[in-house]
Amino acid sequence: MNSHEEKVLNSFKQVIKISENTSVDDLIYNEFPGWDSVAHMAIIAELELQFDCMMDMEDVLDLSSFRKGCEIMKKYL
């Protein structure tokens, strides 16, 4: 996992409970316990803080999984 993926994961960990044995492939919006619409906005806020950016609304709506989040956040590096 590279440094920007670590930052994304840390953002998720700040908002939703992720155990050490949780696969990042299980982090899917509305499927992972605790990742609901309220947590989604908190994750967005944490990502914006971690990456010192303001995400486009399209990216906020597209963030549907950890993997997608990593892909999206590449452009904010």
Secondary structure, DSSP 8 states (H G I E B T S, - for coil): --HHHHHHHHHHHHHS---TT--GGG-BTTTSTT-SHHHHHHHHHHHHHHHT----HHHHHH--BHHHHHHHHGGG-
